[in-house]
Amino acid sequence: MFRRILGGLATVAAMAAAVLVASGSPAQAAGTGTGYLHTSGNKIVDSTGATVRLTGINWFGMETDNKTFHGLWSGNPWKSQLDLMASLGYNTIRVPWSDDAVKPGAVATSINTYTNPDLVGLSPMQILDKVVGYAGTKGMRIILDRHRPTSAGQSPLWYTSTVSEATWIADWKALAQHYAGDPTVIGADLHNEPHAEGTNPAATGACWGCGDVNRDWRLAAERAGNAVLAVQPNWLIFVEGVSCPSGGLSNVWDNDPSNDEDCGWWGGNLSKAKDYPVRLDVPNRLVYSPHEYATSVYHQEWFDDPSYPANMPAIWDRYWGYLYKQNIAPIMVGEFGTTLASNIDKVWLQELMKYLGSGVNGMSFTYWSWNPNSGDTGGILKDDWTTVDQAKQSILQPYLIPPTGGGTPSPSASPSVTPSASPSAPPSGGKTCTATYTVTNSWSDGFQGEVAVKNTGTAAMSGWTVKWTFPNGQTISQLWNGTLAANGSSVTVTNLSWNGALAVNASTTFGFSASLSGANGSPASVTCTAS
């Protein structure tokens, strides 16, 4: 169903910078595998054959008038948002886009030039490239989602009067070619939420298996999926369902029950996929990707069943779960979310997560959304684009599988600055750590820095403290992923509740923005003390 998106054209001037305060502890499990992914029965596996579970998040905005990720207007830098996603356990990002955003000359808007100076003047695709590049250093994966033909809104069919099927396929082929050598980008969610339009028997919306080449979403998914695989045979092809298999809404006033049918969420009905499967030229590339929502989006009749929530597994089985249970294909629930404003929704989310299963053998998912400005679901972040909504996160947390190396970006120093790494203070019970200081961006009167903390001892540590002294009077104005205590040029940073515990050889990072006047020398010594 259509979801309201708030604040799409927020101005940078209206957003105040915020110091990151996050809660929750990262789950402990494997990452997202090695190399490109493919399928085996109902499993997604990596290039070695190991089972992979995608436990991700939607970060939207590139499909809107802004043509880039929302929240770039906030006081929380884009890299720190990715750091937080990874540390919370989200190993995959589903990125919605519209054909408008990939046009030549497309312009990204509402970017905070103070927080994200490295994005100023970049095109939507250049910003996406930076997000893909940084996500890759953290072991995260990216799924591209063609969310809308234009930034104006969603469409029941994969084409409109102004955006043809040929344009849709051409844009997909261009994206597949663009990312052909980067296994961070693992696949294409071909079109978001195909759904019914018109009233039966005069249906005009997306059907499944009806055979009408202009409306049969299953046939269109084959055409686009095979076109993409011809360019990039290593990608997964994610295919959503429809809402009503006929492509039309039931006419309850015609006294003819023969054309009434079982309809579900937009994109959520895959009940006909067993009888009319999507046929791809490259085997082991198909993932079915339904959507599922709670009452904050729409109050479906099944929420009023006296047996609720015991009735829900049978509903999920009927619409899409059978594909997984019968080992036909993997399931990746591409969108599901709620404001949690009602207890019905809390129970729904808890029961859905149980249904998807725990551990690496559970069904994959990408939660809607990271963004707080989804009007009828809210997000994992609260309105400051910084603080985690712990009520939601605590329900999802047991099912999240962090990316390998999550929270450990590769340092990228500015040309004039060499990363500074210093050993820990004298070891305590085998607990030692190092801190690597890197300048990642700089401008005339300020810069952005990053410190990677690594457990270099022989025992797990529960916390860390990093200290240094600025040589040229630099002053930190904002810090994220840590707690700052500063006295003049002397800086002390301690861990937050969720990023202090590090296994042997594990790492985490914190970042900061700082002002300067004159030189920007690196600290002579950066110490790390483990506890």
N, C-alpha and C positions, 0 to 999 in steps of 0.2 A: 504494500500500500504506500501511497505517497506520504513522505515525511516532511514536516516543516523544517526549514533551515533558517536559523536566525543570524542576524549580524553579518550577512554576506558582504556588505559594503562598508563595514566598520572602518573608521578612519584611524590612522595611527595616533593622531593627536589625542584621541579620546581614550587611549589605553594607557594605563599607568604601569610602569615597570614593577615586577614583583620578585621577591626572593623565593626560591623554590622550597616548598615544604611538602614532602611526600611521605606516605606511610605505606605499610604493607611489606611483606618479605618475599623475595624472589623464590619461586619453586626450584627444586633441585632435580634436574633430569637432563637428558641428552638434548642436543640441538637439532638443527634442521638438515643434517646429512651432508653428504659430499657430492659435488657435481650437480648435473641436471637430474630432475626427478622424473619418474614414470610410474605406471600403475601395475599392480599384480592382484587380480581379483578385486577385493574391496579395500586394498591397501595402497598407499602411496609409498614408494620406496626410492632410495637414492641410487647413485651410480654403482654402489657396491652391493645393492640388494637389501640394505638395512631398511627397516620400516621407519617412516618419518610421519610425524603428526604435526600439522600446521595449526598452531594456536595463536591466532592473530587478531588484528584490530583494523578497523577502517579509519583512515585519515582523509576526510573529504575536503573539497574546495576547488579542485582543478576542474570540476564539472560545472562550476558556477560562474557568475560574471567576473569573479576575481581571477579565474583561470590558473589558480595555484592554491596550495594548501592553506586552509584557514588557520588562524592562530599565528601566522607570520607577522601579524600586526601587534602581537602581545609583547610583554616584557620577558617572555621565556624564549631564548634563542632556539632555532630549529634543531641544532645538534643536541641540545640538552633535552629536547622533547624525545628525540630518538634514543638518547641514553636512558631516559626514564622508561620508555616503552620496553626496551630490552631488559632492564633491571627488574621490571615487574613480571616479566615472563612472556611477553608477546614476541613471538619469533617470526611473524609474517605481517606485512602491511598490505592491505587491499587498497589500491589507489583509484578512486573514481575519476574519470575524465570525460570530457565532451569533445566532439569533433571540432568545436570552436577553438579549444585550447591547443590543438596540434596544427592549426592552420599557420602558414607562413605569416609573419608579422603579428602574431598573437602577443598581447601585452599582459603581464602579471601585475596585479594591483594590490594595494593595502599591505605593503611590506614595511615594517618598522625599520627604518634606516639606521637607528641607533643599535637595536638589538641584533639585526641581521645585515650588517654592512656588506657582507660577502654576497648577498643576493641582489643588491641594488643594480638595476639595469639589465638583469638577466631575463630571458624569455621563459615562458612556462616550461618548455622542454629542458632548458638549461638548469632550471631549479630542480626539476624531476631528476635530471642526471646527477646532481649533487646529492640528493636524498638517496638515490639508488647506490651511489658510490659509498656514502658513509654507512648506510645500512649493511652493505656487503662486508665492510670491515668488522662488523659486529656479528656476522654469521646470520643475519636476518635475510628473509626472502621477500620478494615483491610480486604481487599479483596485480595486473593492470585490468581495470574494470571500465568498459565503455558504458558509462552511466546514462548519458543523454546524447541525442544527436546534436542539440544545441544547448547553450547555457540556459535557455528559457524554461526547460522543464523536461520531465520524462515523457516517453511515448509508448503506446501499447505495442506497436510494431517496431522493428529494427530500422525502419526508414520512415521518412516523412516527405512531404511535398517539396521540401527544400534540401533535404539530405538524403541522397539516393542510397540504395543498397551498394552500388558500385563505389560510392564515396566511403561508406562504412568499411567495406572490405579493403579498399586501397589504404585507408588510414591504419587498419590493423596490420597490413603487410609492411607498411613503412615502420611501424613501431617494432614489429618482429625483426626486421632487418637492422634497425637501430641498436637493439639490445641483443643481437644474435650471438655475440661472444661473451656475454656476461651472465653467468648462472645465478646471479642474485635475482634476476627477473625470471620467474619460472613459468609464467603462463598468462593466458588471455581469458578473462570472464567476458564472453562475447557481447552480451547486451543485458542491461539491467532490467529486471522485472517486466518481461513480456506479460501482457495481461489482456483481459477481455474488454471489448468495446461493442456497443450496440446490443440489441435485445434479440434473442433467438425467436424465429429462425433467421433473422436479418443480422447475423453476427458480422462484425468488421474488425475484431481484434485478433490477437495472436492465438492460434489453436495449436494442438499437438496431435499429429497423425491424421489430420483431416484431408490432406492431400492437395489443398489449395496452395499453389506455389507462392502466392502473394501473402498468405497468412500463416502457413504452417511453419511454426518456429523450429520444429525438429529438422525440417529440410533446410531452412536458412542457416541453422547452426552447423549443419554438415557443409554447406557451401563455404561459409566463412572459416570454419575450423580447418577444412582441407586447404584453403588458400593460405592460411597462416602457417600450417605445417609444411607447405611446399617451400616456404621461405625459411622457417625455423622448426625443423622436425623434432627438436628437443623440448619444445614447450608442452606444458599441460594445457588442455582445452577445457575450461570450466563452462558448463552449460546449465543455466537456470531453468526452472520450470515455467509454467504459465499460471494463470489463475483459474480459468475454466477451460477444460480441454476442447470445447467447441469454439472457443474464442468469443462467445457471446454470453450475456447475462440471461438468466432464466426469466421468462414472462410468467409471473405468478397469477396474472389475471386472465390468461387465455384458456384456463380449465383444461389444459393439455399437459399432463405430467410427463409425457414422452420426451419433451425437449428440455425438461428440467435436469440439472446435473449437480454434482458435488463440486463446489468451487472452493478454493483456498486463497491464501495470500498471493499477492502479485509475485510472480516468480517462484512460488512455493509449491506448485502442484505438478509433481512428476509421476502421477498415478498411471499414465499411459506409456512411460518410458520403457517398461519391460516389453510391451507389445510392439512399440515403435521406437526402437533404440536409435540413438545417434550413431551413425556409421562413419568412422574416420579412416582415411587412407593409411595413416600410421598407427599401428596397434599400440595399446597400452598408454594412451594419452588422454583418455576421457575421464573427467571428474564431474559428477553431477553436483549442482550447487544451489540448493533451495534456500528460500528466505523464510523466517519465522518471527512472529512478533507477539507482543502482549497487549493488554487492554489499553495502554497509554497510546497505542497507534490506532487500534480499532477493536471494539468489543464484539468479537465473534461469538456465535451462539454456543460454541462448546465450552466457553467459560462459565455458562449458566447451568451446565449439566449437574444434577444433584451429586453425581459421583466424582466431580472434579476434585483433585487432579488425576484420579485414577483412570479417567477416560483418555487422557492425553497420549500415552504411548500407542494406543491403537490408531489414533488420528495421525500421529507422526509416521507410524508403520505404513498407513494407507497412502499417504502423500509422497513419501520419499524414503523412509527408513527401510522399507523392504529391499531396496536396491543394495543396501549395505548388508542386511541380514541374510540375503540370498546369494551373497558374494558376486553380484553382478558388476558392481562398480564402486569406487570410493565415493563418499559423501563429504563435501566441504560446505558447511552451512555458511553462506557468504555474508548474511546479515541476520542479526537477531539483537533485540535490545528493548529497554524499558526505562522509564523514569524511576521505577520502584515506588511510585506514589501510593500504590494500593498493595495490600497484602496478597491479593490474587496474583499480581505480577511477580511479587517476590517468590511465591510458591512456584509459579510458572518457570522462572529462571532456574530455581534450584532443581526442579524436576527435569527440565530440558538438559541441564548439564549432566545429571545422572544418566539420562537416556543416551547422551552422546558417548558416555563411557570415560573411564580414567586411564591414564598412562598412555604409552606410545601407540597402543592398539585401538584407542578410541577414535571416533569420527573427528575430522578436522573442522575448524571454524575460524571465522573472523568476526569479532563482535562489532556492532554498530552502537557507539562509535568512540573514537578518541576525543572528538570534538565535543565541547559542552553545548554548542549552538545548534544541535539537532533538536528542533522544537518539541517533538513528541517522544523522544527517548532520553535527551540529555547525553552526557558522555562519561567516560572514565575520568576525564579532567573536569574540575569545576570551573566556574566562569572566569577565574583568573588565569586559566590556561596553565596552571602550575600545580594546584593542590589536587590530590587523588581523591575521588569519591570512594571512600573505603567500604561503604555498604555494598556497592557493586563489585569492587575488586575482591572483597573477601569471599564472595560466592564463586567467582571465576578462578581465584587463585589456585585451588587444589588441582585444577585441570590444565594449567598452563605449563608449557615446556619451554624454558628459556633457550634462546639461541646460544650455540657454542661460542664462548667468548663474549657473551652479552655484557654490556657495560664496559667493554674494553676496546675503544676505537683506536685505530692506528694513528699515532701522533703525526701531525703535518705542520712542521714548523715553518714560520715565515723565513724567506731566504736569508735574512740578516740575523736570525736568532737560532742558536743551537739548543736542542732539548737538554735540560739539565736533570741528571739523575743522581741522587745521593743515597747512600746506604742508610739503613735504619740505625736507631740508637742501640746500645748494647742489648743483645738478645735476652729474652725472658722466657724460660721454659721452651726453647726452640721456636719462639714466635718472633719473626723479624719481617720487615717490609721495606720496600723502596718506593720513592715518590719521584715521578718523572714530570718535570715542568716544561710546558711547551706553549709558545705563543702561536695561536692559530689564525688570528686576524689582527690588523692594526690600521689605525687611521691617524689623522693629524694630532688629535688631543686625547687619544685613548687606544685601547687594545682589548682583545679577548684572549683568555688563556685557558689552559686545560692541564690538569694534573692527574696522571695515572698512578694509582696505588696498587702495588702487587705484593702478595704474600710470598716472600722468598725464604720463609723458614721451613721447619720440618714438622710443624703442628698447625692445626687450624687456629685462626685468630677470631676474636669476637668484636674487635674494634680497632680503630687507628686514629692517630693524631699526626698531622703534617704541619711543619713549621718552616718559615723562611723570613728573611728580611729583604725588602726591596732596596736596591742600591741607589735609586734615583728619585726616591720620594713618591713613587706611584701609589695610587689609592684605589682599593677595590670598591666599586659602587654597587655591585650585584654579584651574588654567588649562588650556585645551584648544586644540588646533590651533596651538600655538606653544611655544617654549622660554623659560621665565621666569628672569630674574635680577633679584632685588630687593635694595636696600640701604636699609633704613628706608622712607621714603615714595617713594624713587626706584625706578622700574620700567623695566626693559628687556625687550623681547620680540623674539625672532628667529624666523624661519620654521623649519618642519620641512623634511625632505628633499623632500616631495611638494607643498608649497604655496608655494615660494619663487619659482618661475619663473612670471612673469606677462607675457602679451603686452600690447601697448599698449591701454589702457582696460580691461583685465581686472582682476578683483577677487578677493579672498579675505577670510575673516574668522577671527578667533580670539575666544574668549570666556573669561570668568573668573567665579568667585564670590569675594566679599571680605567681610571683617568691618568693622564701624565702631562708633564710640561717639560719638554726637553728630551733627554735620552730615555731609552727603555731597556736598560741593561737587565740581564737575567740575574737572579739571586745567586750568590757565590755558593750557597749550600741550601739544599732542601732536605730536611730530615723527616723520617717517618718512624713513629713509635707504635708497635703493635701491642695489643692487650688480649 
